[in-house]
């Protein structure tokens, strides 16, 4: 089953190859208003920060020092911060400002795109946005949200340090494997997860006289009962009623396909109806008992099929066991990757902002912030939420790179992810292993006959990124994305744009209420977030506070999605533009 889920993800990704680069040229420049009043109000009121750091110079009493940082981390320091009600420890890469640079008043927070880590901001010493900004005097921090990069789950600094080194080794090993042309990343992601289709291949190949007579009935009853209870209990906080019904039906459909005998199928459907009714009931001991009784009846039906002379029902017990085990693994994935955009917005980013404020102590309590792709969407959402509630955001100025709250009117290639907005499809593909997929695909995109060369153009325009840097970006920058996160992000392609998880708050509706200056940048060859999508959001911000620019010329150079951060011309054209803008609002 998991293999088929990965195949589904590959199929979604493969549809991008039918696209052609989108060429756009427009430029919008507006006057930027006066500096904002001081602000130190946080987005989330109650965030308790527990941290440790690899810095040797830290003296803050709440910081636990870690002697080493993993090789993959090229920052000066690696910090970790956790939030309430979560065992996630979020990684913060810190770059100290150059002593020769101008003195700055505010620290700088960098936020990355969906399914990416800090590496995109620090590809190499000569092509590092983070190093450039600290060279300009900014105390620069990159946040890796939960599930990204070196962020990890653990209860103490030793666990987190071990985890970060393990993650670093995995990333380096995956990159080395891919450069050898071996497509093992997807194989590893599916290792040990046998599919229903594979189990069906062996059906009816055995001699009927060789069928095992041992029927471990109690074990199978227990497995069925546990699976049904998990659907009802553990997923209650993740899935709404409709989604729970879908995933329950999915298991029942798989079991039904095993019972090809008409009489057995009819008896199973009677039990199926009763089980669905119980799964939607409130859990108590009586319900649990009834579920176990119905599981026993289901096993009895299977036992009858096992004794059948019909060759289609040979090895029925083994096939049912495999089906249940595969289904449990899928439930584990859904539960493990249990977060969405609002978790980043309400928990991760506020925790990081509070920690950075505590470490750097800006006089007015504010930060400067830059977000690429989803990172910029997060910054827009913060401004919208705070504007709606009449609160200060704690941000002195914001720069967004290839970001929008509303893609509905654009020709974004990400529209091909819209099938994941269907809860049934999202449950079929509980995670999208973007890092593994791109690692596996890279040899086909970078070597003859260049079957997947179109992937590179989604990331970088032709000639805009050195091949070695593009390879590092593809092999080390991407992570696994939960379907729950994608499910929320796909609302940005619908009417009214991105909304919260409950569908009750549309972020673009309240963006006009912001009082924070914004610089919105777009790339002329960006097919992921085209210039018209960037403009769609930027036009909502008060005219005296927003500047919108599109980079790229008719005859070149051109900028695709990641060229705004790591393209070869960014250091000469984009970085100075950002520094000039932020410098205007860096005075306290």
ZAMARGU-4260 file (C-alpha; in steps of 0.2 Angstrom, whole numbers, plus 5000, padded with zeros to 4 digits):
<rodrens>
0) 5000/5000/5000 | 5014/5012/5004 | 5022/5008/4988 | 5006/5013/4979 | 5005/5029/4989
5) 5023/5034/4984 | 5018/5029/4966 | 5003/5041/4968 | 5014/5055/4973 | 5026/5052/4959
10) 5011/5052/4947 | 5006/5069/4954 | 5024/5075/4952 | 5026/5068/4934 | 5011/5079/4928
15) 5023/5094/4929 | 5032/5089/4914 | 5018/5094/4903 | 5021/5112/4908 | 5030/5125/4899
20) 5040/5140/4907 | 5028/5154/4910 | 5035/5171/4904 | 5029/5187/4913 | 5034/5205/4913
25) 5027/5218/4923 | 5033/5229/4936 | 5025/5238/4950 | 5034/5251/4961 | 5025/5260/4975
30) 5031/5273/4988 | 5035/5265/5005 | 5028/5273/5020 | 5036/5280/5036 | 5043/5269/5049
35) 5031/5260/5061 | 5029/5263/5079 | 5038/5251/5091 | 5030/5234/5094 | 5034/5219/5104
40) 5017/5210/5105 | 5018/5192/5100 | 5007/5182/5088 | 5004/5169/5101 | 5002/5175/5119
45) 5008/5159/5128 | 5023/5151/5121 | 5035/5143/5134 | 5053/5142/5127 | 5065/5129/5132
50) 5082/5129/5122 | 5099/5123/5120 | 5113/5129/5109 | 5130/5125/5101 | 5136/5142/5104
55) 5152/5142/5116 | 5148/5160/5121 | 5130/5159/5127 | 5127/5164/5145 | 5108/5164/5145
60) 5103/5154/5160 | 5090/5144/5150 | 5102/5138/5136 | 5109/5121/5137 | 5126/5120/5128
65) 5129/5106/5115 | 5147/5103/5111 | 5146/5100/5092 | 5134/5104/5078 | 5132/5092/5063
70) 5142/5094/5048 | 5127/5098/5037 | 5124/5114/5047 | 5136/5128/5040 | 5129/5142/5052
75) 5140/5149/5066 | 5128/5142/5079 | 5114/5129/5080 | 5100/5133/5092 | 5085/5123/5097
80) 5068/5130/5104 | 5053/5120/5109 | 5035/5125/5111 | 5021/5121/5123 | 5011/5105/5120
85) 5024/5098/5108 | 5039/5087/5109 | 5046/5096/5093 | 5063/5105/5095 | 5064/5118/5081
90) 5082/5121/5074 | 5088/5139/5072 | 5103/5142/5062 | 5112/5158/5068 | 5125/5169/5058
95) 5134/5182/5068 | 5135/5200/5060 | 5152/5205/5053 | 5161/5217/5065 | 5166/5227/5050
100) 5148/5229/5044 | 5136/5244/5049 | 5128/5241/5066 | 5110/5235/5065 | 5095/5238/5077
105) 5085/5223/5073 | 5089/5204/5071 | 5084/5196/5055 | 5073/5180/5053 | 5073/5170/5038
110) 5058/5157/5034 | 5060/5144/5020 | 5047/5136/5009 | 5036/5121/5011 | 5045/5105/5013
115) 5062/5114/5013 | 5076/5117/5026 | 5089/5130/5029 | 5101/5124/5016 | 5093/5134/5002
120) 5098/5150/5011 | 5116/5145/5013 | 5121/5134/4998 | 5140/5139/4998 | 5151/5153/5004
125) 5150/5162/4988 | 5131/5159/4985 | 5124/5161/5003 | 5110/5173/5006 | 5112/5171/5025
130) 5131/5175/5024 | 5127/5190/5013 | 5115/5197/5026 | 5126/5194/5041 | 5140/5202/5031
135) 5129/5217/5029 | 5128/5218/5048 | 5111/5208/5052 | 5111/5196/5066 | 5103/5182/5054
140) 5093/5167/5060 | 5085/5154/5049 | 5071/5144/5056 | 5068/5126/5052 | 5049/5122/5056
145) 5044/5105/5063 | 5048/5091/5051 | 5061/5101/5042 | 5080/5099/5042 | 5088/5097/5059
150) 5072/5100/5069 | 5068/5084/5079 | 5057/5077/5092 | 5065/5073/5109 | 5065/5077/5127
155) 5082/5083/5131 | 5098/5090/5123 | 5107/5074/5121 | 5093/5066/5111 | 5091/5081/5100
160) 5110/5082/5097 | 5111/5063/5092 | 5095/5065/5081 | 5103/5081/5072 | 5119/5071/5068
165) 5109/5056/5062 | 5098/5067/5051 | 5114/5075/5044 | 5122/5059/5040 | 5106/5053/5031
170) 5105/5069/5021 | 5124/5067/5016 | 5121/5048/5012 | 5106/5052/5001 | 5116/5065/4991
175) 5130/5053/4988 | 5119/5039/4983 | 5110/5050/4971 | 5126/5056/4963 | 5130/5038/4959
180) 5114/5036/4950 | 5106/5024/4962 | 5088/5027/4965 | 5087/5020/4983 | 5079/5034/4992
185) 5061/5029/4987 | 5066/5011/4990 | 5071/5015/5008 | 5055/5026/5011 | 5045/5010/5006
190) 5056/4997/5014 | 5046/4985/5024 | 5029/4991/5018 | 5023/4977/5007 | 5008/4981/4996
195) 4991/4973/4994 | 4995/4971/4976 | 5011/4962/4979 | 5002/4950/4991 | 4990/4946/4978
200) 5003/4940/4966 | 5005/4924/4975 | 4987/4920/4976 | 4981/4903/4970 | 4999/4897/4966
205) 5000/4884/4980 | 4993/4867/4980 | 4976/4866/4989 | 4983/4851/4999 | 4997/4862/5006
210) 4986/4875/5014 | 4991/4878/5032 | 4977/4872/5044 | 4983/4882/5059 | 4972/4897/5061
215) 4978/4910/5073 | 4960/4916/5076 | 4963/4926/5092 | 4978/4935/5085 | 4969/4941/5070
220) 4954/4946/5080 | 4965/4957/5091 | 4973/4965/5076 | 4956/4969/5068 | 4950/4976/5084
225) 4965/4987/5087 | 4964/4993/5069 | 4946/4998/5071 | 4949/5006/5088 | 4963/5016/5081
230) 4952/5023/5067 | 4939/5028/5080 | 4951/5035/5094 | 4968/5040/5088 | 4963/5049/5072
235) 4949/5058/5080 | 4960/5073/5083 | 4967/5072/5065 | 4952/5068/5055 | 4934/5076/5054
240) 4919/5064/5054 | 4919/5064/5035 | 4937/5059/5033 | 4936/5046/5047 | 4922/5038/5037
245) 4932/5038/5021 | 4947/5030/5029 | 4936/5017/5037 | 4928/5013/5021 | 4945/5011/5013
250) 4950/4997/5024 | 4933/4989/5022 | 4934/4990/5003 | 4951/4981/5004 | 4944/4967/5015
255) 4929/4966/5003 | 4940/4963/4988 | 4948/4948/4997 | 4931/4940/4999 | 4927/4937/4981
260) 4914/4924/4985 | 4896/4931/4983 | 4890/4923/4999 | 4904/4929/5010 | 4904/4946/5003
265) 4885/4948/5007 | 4888/4942/5025 | 4903/4954/5027 | 4893/4969/5021 | 4881/4966/5036
270) 4895/4967/5048 | 4903/4981/5039 | 4887/4992/5042 | 4887/4989/5060 | 4906/4992/5062
275) 4905/5009/5053 | 4890/5014/5065 | 4901/5009/5080 | 4916/5018/5074 | 4906/5034/5073
280) 4900/5032/5090 | 4908/5039/5106 | 4921/5027/5113 | 4917/5017/5129 | 4919/5000/5135
285) 4903/4994/5128 | 4907/5000/5111 | 4924/4992/5112 | 4916/4976/5117 | 4905/4976/5102
290) 4919/4980/5090 | 4928/4965/5096 | 4913/4954/5094 | 4910/4960/5076 | 4929/4958/5073
295) 4927/4940/5079 | 4912/4937/5067 | 4923/4944/5052 | 4936/4932/5056 | 4924/4918/5056
300) 4919/4923/5039 | 4937/4923/5033 | 4939/4906/5041 | 4925/4899/5030 | 4933/4906/5015
305) 4949/4898/5020 | 4941/4881/5020 | 4933/4885/5003 | 4939/4875/4988 | 4938/4891/4977
310) 4956/4894/4972 | 4953/4913/4973 | 4952/4911/4992 | 4969/4902/4995 | 4980/4910/5008
315) 4966/4921/5013 | 4972/4923/5031 | 4989/4928/5026 | 4982/4941/5014 | 4971/4948/5027
320) 4985/4950/5039 | 4995/4959/5026 | 4981/4971/5022 | 4979/4975/5041 | 4997/4977/5044
325) 4999/4989/5028 | 4984/4999/5034 | 4991/5001/5051 | 5007/5008/5044 | 4997/5020/5034
330) 4988/5026/5050 | 5005/5028/5058 | 5011/5039/5044 | 4995/5050/5046 | 4998/5051/5065
335) 5016/5055/5064 | 5014/5069/5051 | 5001/5077/5061 | 5003/5096/5057 | 4997/5109/5045
340) 5001/5127/5041 | 4992/5134/5056 | 5004/5124/5067 | 5018/5134/5059 | 5009/5150/5061
345) 5002/5149/5078 | 5016/5139/5087 | 5033/5137/5077 | 5036/5155/5071 | 5030/5164/5087
350) 5042/5152/5097 | 5056/5157/5086 | 5052/5175/5087 | 5052/5175/5105 | 5068/5166/5107
355) 5077/5177/5095 | 5070/5193/5104 | 5077/5185/5121 | 5094/5182/5113 | 5096/5198/5104
360) 5086/5211/5114 | 5081/5224/5101 | 5076/5240/5110 | 5059/5240/5102 | 5056/5221/5103
365) 5054/5219/5084 | 5062/5209/5071 | 5065/5210/5052 | 5059/5195/5042 | 5061/5188/5025
370) 5051/5173/5019 | 5053/5163/5003 | 5038/5154/4995 | 5028/5147/5010 | 5040/5157/5022
375) 5033/5173/5014 | 5015/5166/5015 | 5018/5164/5034 | 5023/5182/5035 | 5008/5188/5026
380) 4997/5177/5037 | 5005/5185/5053 | 5002/5202/5046 | 4984/5198/5042 | 4980/5189/5059
385) 4987/5204/5069 | 4979/5217/5058 | 4962/5208/5061 | 4964/5208/5080 | 4971/5225/5081
390) 4988/5219/5088 | 5006/5223/5083 | 5015/5209/5074 | 5032/5212/5082 | 5039/5214/5064
395) 5048/5230/5059 | 5048/5226/5040 | 5045/5211/5029 | 5052/5205/5013 | 5043/5191/5003
400) 5051/5181/4989 | 5039/5172/4977 | 5025/5171/4989 | 5006/5174/4988 | 4990/5171/4998
405) 4980/5168/4982 | 4985/5158/4967 | 4968/5156/4959 | 4970/5169/4945 | 4988/5163/4941
410) 4994/5149/4930 | 5004/5142/4944 | 5011/5124/4941 | 5006/5120/4959 | 4988/5119/4953
415) 4992/5101/4948 | 4992/5097/4967 | 4973/5102/4968 | 4968/5083/4968 | 4975/5082/4986
420) 4962/5094/4991 | 4950/5079/4990 | 4951/5072/5008 | 4950/5054/5000 | 4966/5057/4990
425) 4975/5065/5004 | 4972/5050/5015 | 4978/5039/5000 | 4994/5049/5000 | 4996/5053/5019
430) 5013/5061/5015 | 5023/5067/5000 | 5041/5062/5001 | 5047/5077/4991 | 5065/5075/4996
435) 5066/5056/4992 | 5056/5059/4975 | 5068/5073/4970 | 5083/5063/4975 | 5078/5048/4965
440) 5073/5059/4950 | 5089/5070/4950 | 5100/5058/4940 | 5086/5058/4926 | 5085/5077/4926
445) 5104/5080/4926 | 5111/5066/4915 | 5108/5061/4897 | 5094/5058/4890 | 5088/5071/4903
450) 5070/5063/4904 | 5066/5074/4919 | 5075/5090/4914 | 5059/5100/4916 | 5061/5098/4935
455) 5076/5109/4935 | 5067/5123/4926 | 5054/5123/4940 | 5068/5126/4952 | 5080/5137/4942
460) 5080/5146/4926 | 5093/5140/4913 | 5111/5146/4917 | 5105/5154/4933 | 5113/5142/4945
465) 5129/5133/4945 | 5126/5114/4942 | 5135/5110/4958 | 5124/5121/4968 | 5108/5116/4959
470) 5113/5098/4964 | 5116/5102/4982 | 5099/5111/4983 | 5090/5097/4975 | 5098/5083/4985
475) 5099/5092/5002 | 5085/5105/5003 | 5069/5096/5003 | 5059/5086/5016 | 5043/5075/5018
480) 5027/5085/5017 | 5012/5080/5027 | 4995/5078/5017 | 4987/5088/5031 | 4999/5103/5027
485) 4996/5102/5008 | 4977/5100/5011 | 4977/5118/5019 | 4989/5125/5007 | 4978/5120/4992
490) 4965/5133/4998 | 4976/5146/4991 | 4970/5140/4974 | 4952/5143/4978 | 4941/5158/4979
495) 4946/5170/4993 | 4963/5162/4994 | 4972/5153/5009 | 4961/5151/5024 | 4964/5143/5042
500) 4961/5125/5045 | 4943/5127/5050 | 4939/5138/5034 | 4933/5152/5045 | 4947/5165/5042
505) 4953/5170/5025 | 4970/5178/5027 | 4970/5190/5012 | 4954/5198/5018 | 4963/5206/5033
510) 4980/5210/5025 | 4974/5228/5021 | 4974/5231/5039 | 4993/5229/5041 | 5004/5243/5046
515) 5020/5234/5042 | 5031/5239/5026 | 5032/5225/5014 | 5044/5222/4999 | 5036/5208/4988
520) 5048/5201/4975 | 5044/5190/4960 | 5054/5180/4946 | 5049/5183/4928 | 5051/5164/4925
525) 5044/5157/4941 | 5030/5145/4936 | 5027/5140/4954 | 5023/5157/4960 | 5021/5168/4944
530) 5022/5187/4945 | 5003/5189/4944 | 5001/5178/4959 | 5013/5189/4969 | 5004/5205/4963
535) 4987/5197/4968 | 4993/5198/4986 | 5004/5214/4986 | 4990/5225/4979 | 4980/5222/4995
540) 4993/5230/5006 | 4991/5249/5008 | 5000/5258/4994 | 5011/5268/5005 | 5018/5252/5013
545) 5021/5241/4999 | 5034/5239/4985 | 5032/5225/4972 | 5046/5221/4960 | 5048/5208/4946
550) 5066/5202/4942 | 5071/5197/4925 | 5074/5205/4908 | 5067/5200/4891 | 5084/5195/4884
555) 5089/5188/4901 | 5094/5185/4914 | 5078/5176/4920 | 5073/5171/4938 | 5064/5155/4942
560) 5057/5150/4960 | 5074/5148/4969 | 5084/5160/4959 | 5078/5174/4970 | 5088/5166/4984
565) 5102/5157/4976 | 5104/5162/4958 | 5120/5168/4951 | 5114/5186/4948 | 5105/5187/4965
570) 5120/5193/4974 | 5121/5208/4962 | 5103/5212/4959 | 5092/5205/4973 | 5102/5205/4989
575) 5106/5224/4988 | 5088/5228/4984 | 5083/5219/5000 | 5097/5227/5011 | 5092/5244/5005
580) 5074/5241/5009 | 5077/5234/5026 | 5089/5247/5031 | 5076/5260/5029 | 5066/5252/5043
585) 5080/5246/5054 | 5081/5262/5064 | 5073/5261/5081
</rodrens>
